[in-house]
């Protein structure tokens, strides 16, 4: 592929996928993705499929990307890539998109977007599918140290209960392990506070 910077990558068992990026003059699209085949050790391109209602994400660089694998009740896995924000020729973006690495179909988060257009930020995702986005440059070109939180999948009920406990008991880190167990906090959540 053409040389680029501020792109992002995702990985599965077969490929390393290159998402977007650009140069000082070019911004690469997300319709066709350069990939390196880890088995054949060759570069190629794969075609992605549009969201039926929203089309494709705009080309972008300086965006964030996280990757998350979800298991269903039958232990079947599907890996998704989530991209947020970035910069296009017309300026910063505030959209959030998901790509299934299995079907290679894009889906735009219609009800959710970043609070502000953002680029040069970073993101991570928890095992429970909560994406955190930090920092970046906003629409008015000011640097941000904001931290955004967004669920990209519906968490388990136990995780929702844990989040509520953290909200209503913000000093839980000061509670002893015995106190937490006495109050019925499951051990796997106690270990998050007392490893």
C-alpha positions in Angstrom: 0.0 0.0 0.0 0.9 3.6 -0.4 2.9 5.0 2.5 0.8 6.7 5.2 0.7 8.0 8.8 -1.9 8.2 11.5 -3.6 5.0 10.3 -4.8 2.3 12.7 -4.6 -1.5 12.5 -6.7 -4.5 13.6 -5.6 -8.2 13.6 -7.4 -11.5 13.3 -6.1 -15.0 12.8 -5.3 -14.4 9.1 -4.8 -10.7 8.4 -3.4 -7.4 9.7 -5.9 -4.7 8.5 -4.9 -1.1 7.8 -7.6 1.5 8.5 -7.4 4.9 6.9 -4.4 7.2 7.5 -3.0 9.6 5.0 -0.3 12.0 4.0 -0.2 15.7 4.1 -2.2 15.7 0.9 -4.3 12.5 0.9 -6.8 10.9 3.3 -7.4 7.2 2.6 -10.9 5.7 2.5 -12.3 2.8 4.4 -14.2 1.1 1.5 -11.2 -1.0 0.5 -8.6 -1.9 3.2 -5.0 -2.9 2.6 -4.3 -6.2 4.4 -1.2 -8.3 4.9 -1.9 -12.0 4.9 -0.1 -13.6 7.8 -0.1 -17.0 6.2 0.8 -16.1 2.6 3.0 -13.2 3.7 1.6 -11.0 0.9 -0.2 -7.7 0.7 -3.7 -7.4 -0.9 -6.9 -5.4 -0.5 -10.2 -6.5 0.8 -13.6 -4.9 0.1 -15.9 -3.8 2.9 -19.6 -3.5 2.7 -21.6 -0.3 3.5 -24.2 0.3 6.2 -27.5 -0.1 4.3 -28.7 3.3 5.5 -25.6 5.3 6.1 -23.1 4.1 3.5 -19.4 4.1 4.3 -17.5 6.0 6.9 -15.8 9.1 5.5 -12.1 8.7 4.7 -10.0 9.6 7.7 -6.7 9.9 9.5 -5.9 10.6 13.1 -8.8 8.6 14.3 -9.0 6.0 17.1 -9.6 2.3 16.7 -10.4 -0.5 19.2 -11.0 -4.2 18.6 -13.4 -6.4 20.6 -14.4 -10.0 20.3 -17.8 -11.1 21.5 -18.9 -14.7 22.2 -22.5 -15.8 21.9 -24.2 -18.4 24.0 -22.8 -21.2 21.8 -19.2 -20.0 22.2 -19.1 -18.6 18.6 -16.9 -15.6 18.3 -17.2 -12.5 16.2 -14.6 -9.7 16.2 -15.6 -6.1 15.7 -13.5 -3.0 15.1 -14.8 0.4 16.3 -13.5 3.6 14.9 -14.2 7.1 16.4 -13.6 10.6 15.1 -10.6 11.5 13.0 -9.8 14.1 10.5 -11.1 14.4 6.9 -10.4 17.1 4.3 -13.5 19.0 5.6 -12.2 18.9 9.2 -12.6 16.8 12.3 -15.3 14.1 12.7 -17.4 13.1 15.6 -18.9 9.8 14.3 -18.5 6.2 15.6 -18.6 3.2 13.3 -18.3 -0.6 13.7 -16.9 -3.1 11.3 -17.4 -6.9 11.6 -14.2 -8.6 10.6 -16.4 -11.7 9.8 -18.9 -10.1 7.4 -16.8 -7.0 6.7 -20.0 -4.8 6.9 -19.9 -1.3 8.4 -22.5 -0.1 10.8 -22.8 3.5 12.0 -23.8 4.2 15.5 -26.8 6.4 14.7 -27.8 7.4 18.3 -24.3 7.9 19.5 -21.5 10.2 18.5 -18.6 11.9 20.2 -19.7 15.1 22.1 -17.3 17.1 20.0 -15.5 16.5 16.7 -12.1 15.0 17.7 -8.8 13.9 16.2 -5.4 12.9 17.4 -7.1 11.2 20.4 -6.7 7.6 21.6 -9.0 4.9 22.7 -9.1 1.6 24.6 -11.8 -1.0 25.3 -12.4 -3.1 28.4 -13.3 -6.9 28.2 -16.8 -5.8 29.1 -17.1 -3.7 25.9 -16.8 -0.3 27.4 -14.7 2.0 25.1 -12.8 5.0 26.6 -11.7 7.8 24.4 -9.0 10.3 25.8 -7.6 13.5 24.7 -7.3 14.8 21.1 -7.8 18.0 19.3 -11.3 19.5 19.0 -13.1 21.4 16.3 -11.7 24.7 17.5 -8.2 23.3 17.4 -7.8 23.2 21.1 -6.2 20.3 22.9 -8.4 18.2 25.1 -7.8 16.1 28.1 -11.4 14.9 28.3 -12.3 11.3 28.9 -15.3 9.9 27.2 -16.9 6.5 28.0 -19.2 4.6 25.7 -20.6 1.1 25.8 -20.3 -0.6 22.3 -22.2 -3.7 23.4 -24.8 -4.4 26.1 -22.9 -5.5 29.2 -23.8 -8.4 31.4 -26.3 -7.5 34.2 -23.5 -8.2 36.8 -21.4 -5.5 35.1 -24.3 -3.0 35.1 -24.7 -3.7 38.8 -21.0 -3.2 39.4 -21.1 0.1 37.5 -24.0 1.2 39.8 -22.1 0.2 42.9 -19.1 2.3 41.7 -21.4 5.2 41.1 -23.1 5.1 44.5 -20.0 4.0 46.4 -17.2 6.0 44.8 -14.7 5.3 47.6 -15.1 1.5 47.2 -11.3 1.3 46.8 -11.1 2.2 50.6 -13.3 -0.8 51.6 -11.5 -3.9 52.8 -11.7 -7.2 50.9 -13.6 -8.8 53.8 -16.2 -5.9 53.9 -16.8 -6.3 50.2 -17.3 -10.0 50.4 -19.5 -9.6 53.4 -21.8 -7.3 51.5 -22.1 -9.8 48.6 -19.8 -8.4 46.0 -18.7 -11.3 43.8 -15.0 -12.3 44.1 -14.2 -11.4 40.5 -15.2 -7.8 41.2 -13.5 -7.7 44.6 -10.3 -8.7 42.7 -10.6 -5.5 40.6 -10.1 -3.5 43.8 -7.9 -6.0 45.8 -5.8 -8.0 43.3 
